[in-house]
Amino acid sequence: QAICDQNGDMIFAFGTDPEYGSGIALRKDQAFKDKWAVNGTGFDYYRFIVWALDNNGNLYVRRNPWETSVSKYQIACIDSTGSEKWVFDGRYSSMVIDSLNRIYVSSENVLICLSKEGELLWKHSMAVSITSDLLVGDANVLYFGCEDKSIYAFSTETLDLRWTFKCDTIVVRSPNMDKNGNLYVVDEGGSLYALSTE
């Protein structure tokens, strides 16, 4: 797979790591060397899970301790030259970036917001565990599914719940939104829901 700019020129190229069968390994292209040097350590592969690319060309990845030389889980921000800008320690299962390049991640029942510089802006604990990927919509709202079979609309400004909607079964797939702000969700039972976010 590749990430290209608006002119169709390749910025990043990556593919499934053949040794592990999962995760993503960055491959050589015109912008990168065969090996990267991060914190003075060379890698045959820089193994990670690619999560997001912001509007400044920064790549956000999750590093796993069994696939890299790090001793703990980390989020890393890597710029378009391959240089590491910052790391944030912790094991997170989902990431999304808003239009202001604020970064939202989840882990079990915890939501965290980071600045584009990797600084912790806030941390919020939910009453139940988050089971789906996060979706950031308009008006600074996050949407996600939880283990109580509900979809949550969570304000990133006030850190309050806007609303919840109960599905028939648990939701593990990421919600999706159309240009009119309608939310679409599929639960594990196969039911499709179309929800107004107003």
C-alpha positions as YAML, in Angstrom:
chain: A
units: angstrom
residues:
- id: 1
  name: GLN
  ca: [0.00, 0.00, 0.00]
- id: 2
  name: ALA
  ca: [1.11, 3.59, -0.50]
- id: 3
  name: ILE
  ca: [0.17, 7.07, 0.67]
- id: 4
  name: CYS
  ca: [0.42, 9.66, -2.09]
- id: 5
  name: ASP
  ca: [0.12, 13.43, -2.26]
- id: 6
  name: GLN
  ca: [-2.40, 15.31, -4.39]
- id: 7
  name: ASN
  ca: [-0.11, 15.01, -7.42]
- id: 8
  name: GLY
  ca: [0.02, 11.24, -7.13]
- id: 9
  name: ASP
  ca: [3.65, 11.20, -5.91]
- id: 10
  name: MET
  ca: [4.40, 8.57, -3.28]
- id: 11
  name: ILE
  ca: [5.05, 9.85, 0.25]
- id: 12
  name: PHE
  ca: [5.03, 6.58, 2.19]
- id: 13
  name: ALA
  ca: [4.97, 2.99, 1.00]
- id: 14
  name: PHE
  ca: [4.27, 0.09, 3.30]
- id: 15
  name: GLY
  ca: [3.14, -3.53, 3.28]
- id: 16
  name: THR
  ca: [2.37, -6.42, 5.58]
- id: 17
  name: ASP
  ca: [5.42, -7.71, 7.39]
- id: 18
  name: PRO
  ca: [6.01, -11.23, 5.96]
- id: 19
  name: GLU
  ca: [7.78, -12.45, 9.10]
- id: 20
  name: TYR
  ca: [4.92, -11.71, 11.49]
- id: 21
  name: GLY
  ca: [1.93, -11.88, 9.17]
- id: 22
  name: SER
  ca: [0.39, -8.80, 10.73]
- id: 23
  name: GLY
  ca: [1.23, -5.20, 11.38]
- id: 24
  name: ILE
  ca: [2.85, -2.88, 8.89]
- id: 25
  name: ALA
  ca: [6.47, -2.43, 7.83]
- id: 26
  name: LEU
  ca: [7.67, 0.71, 6.10]
- id: 27
  name: ARG
  ca: [9.51, 0.00, 2.85]
- id: 28
  name: LYS
  ca: [12.15, 1.88, 0.95]
- id: 29
  name: ASP
  ca: [11.04, 4.62, -1.45]
- id: 30
  name: GLN
  ca: [12.50, 7.87, -2.75]
- id: 31
  name: ALA
  ca: [12.14, 9.58, 0.64]
- id: 32
  name: PHE
  ca: [13.66, 6.93, 2.94]
- id: 33
  name: LYS
  ca: [16.80, 4.83, 3.36]
- id: 34
  name: ASP
  ca: [16.74, 1.03, 3.65]
- id: 35
  name: LYS
  ca: [17.17, 1.32, 7.41]
- id: 36
  name: TRP
  ca: [15.96, 4.00, 9.73]
- id: 37
  name: ALA
  ca: [17.89, 5.24, 12.73]
- id: 38
  name: VAL
  ca: [15.63, 6.08, 15.65]
- id: 39
  name: ASN
  ca: [17.25, 6.99, 18.97]
- id: 40
  name: GLY
  ca: [20.53, 5.77, 17.54]
- id: 41
  name: THR
  ca: [19.28, 2.23, 16.84]
- id: 42
  name: GLY
  ca: [19.07, 0.70, 13.37]
- id: 43
  name: PHE
  ca: [16.31, -1.68, 12.28]
- id: 44
  name: ASP
  ca: [16.05, -4.11, 9.39]
- id: 45
  name: TYR
  ca: [12.39, -3.20, 9.45]
- id: 46
  name: TYR
  ca: [10.80, -0.42, 11.44]
- id: 47
  name: ARG
  ca: [7.88, -2.59, 12.57]
- id: 48
  name: PHE
  ca: [4.72, -0.87, 13.70]
- id: 49
  name: ILE
  ca: [1.03, -0.46, 13.07]
- id: 50
  name: VAL
  ca: [0.25, 2.59, 10.96]
- id: 51
  name: TRP
  ca: [-2.63, 4.56, 12.40]
- id: 52
  name: ALA
  ca: [-2.95, 7.99, 10.84]
- id: 53
  name: LEU
  ca: [-1.45, 10.69, 8.65]
- id: 54
  name: ASP
  ca: [-2.17, 14.32, 9.55]
- id: 55
  name: ASN
  ca: [-2.48, 17.32, 7.24]
- id: 56
  name: ASN
  ca: [1.15, 18.29, 7.90]
- id: 57
  name: GLY
  ca: [2.48, 14.98, 6.58]
- id: 58
  name: ASN
  ca: [3.26, 13.48, 10.00]
- id: 59
  name: LEU
  ca: [2.74, 9.74, 10.37]
- id: 60
  name: TYR
  ca: [1.41, 8.32, 13.65]
- id: 61
  name: VAL
  ca: [2.26, 4.72, 14.51]
- id: 62
  name: ARG
  ca: [1.95, 2.27, 17.38]
- id: 63
  name: ARG
  ca: [5.16, 0.50, 18.30]
- id: 64
  name: ASN
  ca: [4.87, -2.94, 19.84]
- id: 65
  name: PRO
  ca: [7.63, -4.10, 22.23]
- id: 66
  name: TRP
  ca: [7.91, -7.59, 20.69]
- id: 67
  name: GLU
  ca: [8.40, -6.13, 17.19]
- id: 68
  name: THR
  ca: [10.88, -3.33, 17.96]
- id: 69
  name: SER
  ca: [13.72, -2.62, 20.35]
- id: 70
  name: VAL
  ca: [11.49, -0.60, 22.70]
- id: 71
  name: SER
  ca: [10.57, -2.16, 26.02]
- id: 72
  name: LYS
  ca: [6.98, -0.85, 26.15]
- id: 73
  name: TYR
  ca: [4.09, 0.15, 23.94]
- id: 74
  name: GLN
  ca: [4.39, 3.61, 22.42]
- id: 75
  name: ILE
  ca: [2.72, 6.02, 20.05]
- id: 76
  name: ALA
  ca: [5.33, 7.64, 17.83]
- id: 77
  name: CYS
  ca: [5.05, 10.68, 15.56]
- id: 78
  name: ILE
  ca: [7.31, 10.49, 12.51]
- id: 79
  name: ASP
  ca: [7.73, 13.35, 10.06]
- id: 80
  name: SER
  ca: [7.96, 13.12, 6.28]
- id: 81
  name: THR
  ca: [11.77, 12.76, 6.39]
- id: 82
  name: GLY
  ca: [11.51, 9.68, 8.63]
- id: 83
  name: SER
  ca: [12.64, 11.53, 11.76]
- id: 84
  name: GLU
  ca: [10.94, 10.77, 15.06]
- id: 85
  name: LYS
  ca: [9.36, 13.91, 16.51]
- id: 86
  name: TRP
  ca: [8.00, 12.53, 19.77]
- id: 87
  name: VAL
  ca: [6.77, 9.40, 21.55]
- id: 88
  name: PHE
  ca: [3.99, 8.86, 24.08]
- id: 89
  name: ASP
  ca: [4.04, 5.74, 26.24]
- id: 90
  name: GLY
  ca: [0.99, 3.53, 26.53]
- id: 91
  name: ARG
  ca: [-0.94, 0.70, 24.89]
- id: 92
  name: TYR
  ca: [-3.85, 2.02, 22.84]
- id: 93
  name: SER
  ca: [-6.23, 0.25, 20.49]
- id: 94
  name: SER
  ca: [-7.58, 3.09, 18.35]
- id: 95
  name: MET
  ca: [-6.51, 6.51, 17.10]
- id: 96
  name: VAL
  ca: [-8.15, 9.36, 15.21]
- id: 97
  name: ILE
  ca: [-7.02, 12.93, 14.40]
- id: 98
  name: ASP
  ca: [-9.27, 15.97, 14.10]
- id: 99
  name: SER
  ca: [-8.93, 18.97, 11.78]
- id: 100
  name: LEU
  ca: [-6.74, 20.79, 14.34]
- id: 101
  name: ASN
  ca: [-4.35, 17.80, 14.49]
- id: 102
  name: ARG
  ca: [-5.44, 16.89, 18.00]
- id: 103
  name: ILE
  ca: [-4.96, 13.17, 18.53]
- id: 104
  name: TYR
  ca: [-7.52, 10.96, 20.27]
- id: 105
  name: VAL
  ca: [-6.69, 7.44, 21.41]
- id: 106
  name: SER
  ca: [-8.55, 4.80, 23.39]
- id: 107
  name: SER
  ca: [-7.52, 1.93, 25.66]
- id: 108
  name: GLU
  ca: [-10.12, -0.25, 27.36]
- id: 109
  name: ASN
  ca: [-12.35, 2.32, 29.10]
- id: 110
  name: VAL
  ca: [-10.01, 5.33, 28.77]
- id: 111
  name: LEU
  ca: [-10.03, 8.18, 26.23]
- id: 112
  name: ILE
  ca: [-6.94, 10.36, 25.86]
- id: 113
  name: CYS
  ca: [-6.37, 13.55, 23.89]
- id: 114
  name: LEU
  ca: [-2.86, 14.59, 22.81]
- id: 115
  name: SER
  ca: [-1.69, 17.80, 21.21]
- id: 116
  name: LYS
  ca: [0.16, 17.70, 17.88]
- id: 117
  name: GLU
  ca: [3.33, 18.07, 19.96]
- id: 118
  name: GLY
  ca: [2.54, 14.86, 21.87]
- id: 119
  name: GLU
  ca: [1.49, 16.56, 25.11]
- id: 120
  name: LEU
  ca: [-1.40, 15.18, 27.17]
- id: 121
  name: LEU
  ca: [-4.36, 17.56, 26.96]
- id: 122
  name: TRP
  ca: [-6.89, 15.46, 28.86]
- id: 123
  name: LYS
  ca: [-7.74, 11.94, 30.00]
- id: 124
  name: HIS
  ca: [-11.25, 10.63, 30.61]
- id: 125
  name: SER
  ca: [-12.43, 7.31, 32.03]
- id: 126
  name: MET
  ca: [-15.66, 5.79, 30.74]
- id: 127
  name: ALA
  ca: [-17.92, 3.59, 32.87]
- id: 128
  name: VAL
  ca: [-17.59, 0.76, 30.30]
- id: 129
  name: SER
  ca: [-14.89, -0.45, 27.93]
- id: 130
  name: ILE
  ca: [-14.67, 0.92, 24.39]
- id: 131
  name: THR
  ca: [-15.03, -1.82, 21.79]
- id: 132
  name: SER
  ca: [-14.89, -0.06, 18.40]
- id: 133
  name: ASP
  ca: [-12.54, 2.31, 16.66]
- id: 134
  name: LEU
  ca: [-13.06, 6.01, 17.24]
- id: 135
  name: LEU
  ca: [-14.67, 8.35, 14.74]
- id: 136
  name: VAL
  ca: [-14.29, 12.12, 15.01]
- id: 137
  name: GLY
  ca: [-17.17, 14.13, 13.59]
- id: 138
  name: ASP
  ca: [-18.12, 17.76, 13.33]
- id: 139
  name: ALA
  ca: [-18.66, 19.97, 16.38]
- id: 140
  name: ASN
  ca: [-15.81, 18.29, 18.32]
- id: 141
  name: VAL
  ca: [-17.62, 15.00, 18.96]
- id: 142
  name: LEU
  ca: [-16.18, 11.49, 19.12]
- id: 143
  name: TYR
  ca: [-18.35, 8.48, 18.23]
- id: 144
  name: PHE
  ca: [-17.60, 4.92, 19.33]
- id: 145
  name: GLY
  ca: [-19.15, 1.66, 20.49]
- id: 146
  name: CYS
  ca: [-18.86, 0.21, 24.00]
- id: 147
  name: GLU
  ca: [-19.29, -3.19, 25.62]
- id: 148
  name: ASP
  ca: [-22.77, -2.29, 26.87]
- id: 149
  name: LYS
  ca: [-23.98, -2.49, 23.22]
- id: 150
  name: SER
  ca: [-24.33, 1.29, 23.00]
- id: 151
  name: ILE
  ca: [-23.00, 3.93, 20.62]
- id: 152
  name: TYR
  ca: [-21.67, 6.98, 22.43]
- id: 153
  name: ALA
  ca: [-21.39, 10.57, 21.23]
- id: 154
  name: PHE
  ca: [-18.74, 12.23, 23.40]
- id: 155
  name: SER
  ca: [-17.86, 15.95, 23.42]
- id: 156
  name: THR
  ca: [-14.11, 16.57, 23.22]
- id: 157
  name: GLU
  ca: [-14.62, 20.11, 24.52]
- id: 158
  name: THR
  ca: [-16.79, 19.59, 27.62]
- id: 159
  name: LEU
  ca: [-15.83, 15.89, 28.16]
- id: 160
  name: ASP
  ca: [-19.52, 15.08, 28.52]
- id: 161
  name: LEU
  ca: [-21.75, 12.58, 26.75]
- id: 162
  name: ARG
  ca: [-23.95, 14.17, 24.09]
- id: 163
  name: TRP
  ca: [-26.11, 11.08, 23.72]
- id: 164
  name: THR
  ca: [-26.10, 7.27, 23.62]
- id: 165
  name: PHE
  ca: [-27.96, 4.78, 21.44]
- id: 166
  name: LYS
  ca: [-28.54, 1.15, 22.41]
- id: 167
  name: CYS
  ca: [-27.95, -1.47, 19.68]
- id: 168
  name: ASP
  ca: [-29.12, -5.09, 19.74]
- id: 169
  name: THR
  ca: [-25.60, -6.49, 20.14]
- id: 170
  name: ILE
  ca: [-22.08, -5.20, 20.79]
- id: 171
  name: VAL
  ca: [-20.42, -2.86, 18.26]
- id: 172
  name: VAL
  ca: [-16.79, -3.55, 17.35]
- id: 173
  name: ARG
  ca: [-16.62, -2.01, 13.87]
- id: 174
  name: SER
  ca: [-15.87, 1.65, 13.38]
- id: 175
  name: PRO
  ca: [-18.87, 3.95, 12.89]
- id: 176
  name: ASN
  ca: [-19.03, 5.89, 9.63]
- id: 177
  name: MET
  ca: [-20.49, 9.28, 8.81]
- id: 178
  name: ASP
  ca: [-21.81, 10.81, 5.58]
- id: 179
  name: LYS
  ca: [-21.43, 14.42, 4.46]
- id: 180
  name: ASN
  ca: [-24.78, 15.31, 6.06]
- id: 181
  name: GLY
  ca: [-23.63, 14.16, 9.49]
- id: 182
  name: ASN
  ca: [-25.65, 10.94, 9.58]
- id: 183
  name: LEU
  ca: [-23.97, 8.13, 11.49]
- id: 184
  name: TYR
  ca: [-23.95, 4.50, 10.28]
- id: 185
  name: VAL
  ca: [-23.23, 1.60, 12.60]
- id: 186
  name: VAL
  ca: [-23.21, -2.19, 12.19]
- id: 187
  name: ASP
  ca: [-23.42, -4.36, 15.31]
- id: 188
  name: GLU
  ca: [-22.11, -7.90, 15.72]
- id: 189
  name: GLY
  ca: [-25.56, -9.29, 14.99]
- id: 190
  name: GLY
  ca: [-25.43, -7.78, 11.51]
- id: 191
  name: SER
  ca: [-27.99, -5.04, 12.11]
- id: 192
  name: LEU
  ca: [-27.33, -1.72, 10.35]
- id: 193
  name: TYR
  ca: [-28.32, 1.52, 12.08]
- id: 194
  name: ALA
  ca: [-28.62, 4.99, 10.55]
- id: 195
  name: LEU
  ca: [-28.55, 7.64, 13.28]
- id: 196
  name: SER
  ca: [-29.00, 11.39, 13.27]
- id: 197
  name: THR
  ca: [-26.19, 13.11, 15.17]
- id: 198
  name: GLU
  ca: [-28.22, 16.24, 15.95]
...
